[in-house]
C-alpha cells in the first residue's frame, strides 16, 4: 500500500543543524511533503529580521504548517506525531511513551544544548578559549550523556533493532544526529557498542539516509558524498 503524501509544510533549516536533522528524519519517515527554506547559520542568516519574524529565537528549525509556525525540535516532533500519528514514532502505551521521551531528553536537554554552535562560539569568541579547551568541553558533555544512554540501553529487554523495539521512535531520531556530531568532532565511540549498533542499523534505512547532512540540497559540494 502506497504511503499518503501530506501537504503543505515549509521547513526552515540548515544542513548542519542537529535539531533540523531530527525533524528531517521524522518528515521522511512520515512521508510529509515540505518545502525547504535554507537558513545559512554560518553566514548569520538566522539573525536577519526576515527570518526572525518566523522564529524570534533566531534558531532553526522552524516548521510552518499553512501559517502555523513553531520552533524547537521536541515541540515539532510532538506536533507531527499528533497531527500524523501513522506511521507512529511513539507507542500507544503511556509508560512506553514516557520511557522513549526520557531517552530522547537525555540528548535534547543534557547533551545538545551544551554543544550547539552558539555555546561553542561563546566559548571561543567571548571567553577566549582555544580549540583544545572547546573540544574538551564538547567531549565531556557528550561522554556524560552517552555513558548514561549506553548503560540504560545495553541488555535492556526492549532495546532491539532500535533504542526501543523494532521500529524507530523519537529516541532514535535524537540519537543518530548526536552520533553524527560525535564523529564530526572527533569523539571516540569505542566504548559505546550499543549506540554504534543502533546508529549503523538506522543509517541503512532510506528515511535516515535521506536526512543525513551531506545529502541536503544546501550542503556544499565539497561536503557531499
C-alpha positions as CSV (number, residue, x, y, z in Angstrom):
1,X,0.0,0.0,0.0
2,X,1.4,3.3,-1.1
3,X,2.0,5.9,1.7
4,X,-0.1,9.0,1.6
5,X,1.8,12.2,0.8
6,X,0.8,15.2,3.0
7,X,0.7,18.8,2.0
8,X,1.8,21.6,2.7
9,X,4.6,22.5,5.1
10,X,7.5,24.9,4.9
11,X,10.6,23.8,6.8
12,X,13.3,26.4,7.7
13,X,16.5,24.6,8.4
14,X,20.2,24.3,7.8
15,X,22.0,21.1,6.7
16,X,24.4,21.0,9.7
17,X,21.8,21.8,12.3
18,X,21.4,18.9,14.7
19,X,17.9,19.9,15.6
20,X,16.9,20.2,12.0
21,X,18.4,16.8,11.3
22,X,16.0,15.3,13.8
23,X,13.0,16.8,12.0
24,X,14.2,15.7,8.6
25,X,14.1,12.1,9.8
26,X,10.6,12.5,11.1
27,X,9.3,14.2,7.9
28,X,10.9,11.5,5.8
29,X,9.5,8.7,7.9
30,X,6.0,10.1,7.9
31,X,6.3,10.9,4.2
32,X,5.3,14.5,4.7
33,X,5.9,16.7,1.7
34,X,7.5,20.0,2.5
35,X,9.4,22.9,1.1
36,X,12.9,23.5,2.4
37,X,13.9,27.1,3.2
38,X,17.7,27.0,3.9
39,X,18.9,29.4,6.6
40,X,22.6,29.7,6.4
41,X,23.8,29.7,10.0
42,X,27.4,30.2,9.0
43,X,26.5,33.4,7.2
44,X,24.4,34.6,10.2
45,X,21.2,34.5,8.2
46,X,19.3,33.3,11.3
47,X,19.7,36.8,12.7
48,X,18.2,38.5,9.7
49,X,14.8,40.2,10.6
50,X,13.3,38.4,7.5
51,X,13.9,35.1,9.3
52,X,13.4,36.3,12.9
53,X,9.8,37.2,12.1
54,X,9.3,33.4,11.8
55,X,11.4,32.5,14.8
56,X,12.1,35.1,17.5
57,X,14.9,32.9,19.0
58,X,16.8,33.2,15.7
59,X,17.2,29.4,15.7
60,X,16.5,26.6,13.3
61,X,14.4,24.6,12.7
62,X,11.1,26.3,12.3
63,X,8.1,24.5,10.9
64,X,5.4,26.4,9.1
65,X,2.2,24.4,8.6
66,X,0.0,26.5,6.5
67,X,0.7,29.6,8.5
68,X,1.1,27.9,11.9
69,X,4.7,28.4,12.9
70,X,6.5,26.5,15.6
71,X,10.2,26.1,16.7
72,X,12.1,23.8,19.0
73,X,12.6,20.3,17.6
74,X,10.9,18.4,20.5
75,X,7.8,20.5,20.1
76,X,7.9,20.0,16.3
77,X,8.2,16.2,16.8
78,X,5.3,16.1,19.1
79,X,3.2,18.2,16.7
80,X,4.0,16.0,13.8
81,X,3.2,12.9,15.8
82,X,-0.2,14.2,16.9
83,X,-1.2,15.5,13.5
84,X,0.1,12.5,11.6
85,X,0.1,9.6,14.1
86,X,0.8,7.0,11.4
87,X,3.4,5.7,10.9
88,X,4.0,6.2,14.6
89,X,7.1,7.4,16.3
90,X,5.7,6.8,19.8
91,X,3.9,3.6,21.1
92,X,0.4,3.8,22.4
93,X,1.2,2.7,26.0
94,X,1.7,5.6,28.3
95,X,4.7,4.1,30.2
96,X,6.5,3.2,26.9
97,X,5.9,6.7,25.6
98,X,7.4,8.2,28.8
99,X,10.4,5.9,28.5
100,X,11.1,7.0,25.0
101,X,10.8,10.6,25.9
102,X,13.2,10.0,28.8
103,X,15.8,8.6,26.4
104,X,15.2,11.5,24.0
105,X,15.6,14.2,26.6
106,X,19.0,12.9,27.7
107,X,20.1,14.1,24.3
108,X,17.8,17.1,23.7
109,X,18.2,18.5,27.2
110,X,21.5,17.3,28.6
111,X,23.9,16.9,25.6
112,X,22.9,19.0,22.7
113,X,22.3,22.4,24.5
114,X,25.8,22.4,25.8
115,X,27.3,21.6,22.4
116,X,25.5,23.6,19.9
117,X,27.2,26.2,17.8
118,X,26.1,29.1,19.9
119,X,27.7,27.7,23.0
120,X,30.9,26.7,21.2
121,X,31.2,30.2,19.6
122,X,30.6,31.8,23.0
123,X,33.5,29.8,24.5
124,X,35.7,30.7,21.6
125,X,34.8,34.4,20.9
126,X,33.8,35.8,24.3
127,X,35.7,33.5,26.8
128,X,38.8,33.3,24.5
129,X,39.1,29.5,24.8
130,X,41.4,27.7,22.4
131,X,40.2,24.8,20.3
132,X,41.7,22.2,22.6
133,X,39.6,23.5,25.5
134,X,36.5,23.8,23.4
135,X,36.9,20.2,22.3
136,X,37.5,19.1,25.9
137,X,34.2,20.8,26.8
138,X,32.4,19.2,23.9
139,X,33.7,15.7,24.7
140,X,32.9,15.9,28.4
141,X,29.2,16.6,27.9
142,X,28.8,14.0,25.1
143,X,30.6,11.4,27.3
144,X,28.2,12.1,30.2
145,X,25.2,11.6,28.1
146,X,26.4,8.7,26.0
147,X,27.7,6.9,29.1
148,X,24.2,7.0,30.6
149,X,22.5,6.0,27.3
150,X,24.8,3.1,26.8
151,X,24.3,1.8,30.4
152,X,20.5,2.2,30.0
153,X,20.2,0.5,26.7
154,X,22.7,-2.3,27.0
155,X,20.9,-5.5,27.8
156,X,17.6,-3.7,28.2
157,X,14.9,-6.2,27.0
158,X,13.2,-3.6,24.9
159,X,16.3,-2.4,23.1
160,X,16.3,-4.3,19.9
161,X,17.0,-3.0,16.3
162,X,16.3,0.5,17.6
163,X,16.5,2.2,21.0
164,X,13.1,0.7,21.7
165,X,11.7,-2.2,19.8
166,X,11.9,-2.9,16.1
167,X,10.5,0.4,14.8
168,X,12.1,3.9,15.1
169,X,11.0,6.3,17.8
170,X,11.8,9.8,19.0
171,X,14.8,8.3,20.8
172,X,16.5,7.1,17.5
173,X,15.6,10.4,15.8
174,X,17.5,12.2,18.6
175,X,20.4,9.7,18.8
176,X,21.5,9.4,15.2
177,X,22.2,13.2,14.7
178,X,24.1,13.3,18.0
179,X,26.3,10.3,16.9
180,X,26.9,12.1,13.7
181,X,28.2,15.1,15.6
182,X,30.3,12.9,17.9
183,X,32.2,11.5,14.9
184,X,32.4,15.0,13.3
185,X,34.1,16.4,16.4
186,X,36.4,13.5,16.9
187,X,34.7,12.0,20.0
188,X,35.8,8.3,20.4
189,X,32.9,5.9,20.1
190,X,34.7,2.7,21.1
191,X,33.0,2.4,24.4
192,X,29.5,2.5,23.0
193,X,28.8,-0.7,21.1
194,X,25.0,-0.5,21.6
195,X,24.8,3.1,20.4
196,X,27.1,2.3,17.4
197,X,24.9,-0.8,16.5
198,X,21.7,1.3,16.6
199,X,23.3,4.1,14.5
200,X,24.6,1.6,11.9
201,X,21.2,0.0,11.6
202,X,19.4,3.3,11.3
203,X,21.7,4.6,8.6
204,X,20.8,1.6,6.4
205,X,17.2,2.8,6.2
206,X,16.2,5.3,3.5
207,X,14.4,7.8,5.7
208,X,17.6,8.1,7.9
209,X,19.9,8.1,4.9
210,X,18.0,10.8,3.1
211,X,18.1,13.0,6.2
212,X,21.9,13.0,6.5
213,X,23.5,16.4,6.3
214,X,25.7,15.6,3.3
215,X,22.5,14.6,1.4
216,X,20.8,18.0,1.8
217,X,20.4,20.4,-1.1
218,X,22.1,23.2,0.9
219,X,25.1,21.2,1.7
220,X,28.3,22.5,-0.1
221,X,29.6,20.3,-2.9
222,X,32.9,19.6,-1.1
223,X,30.9,18.0,1.9
224,X,28.7,15.8,-0.2
225,X,29.4,12.1,-0.5
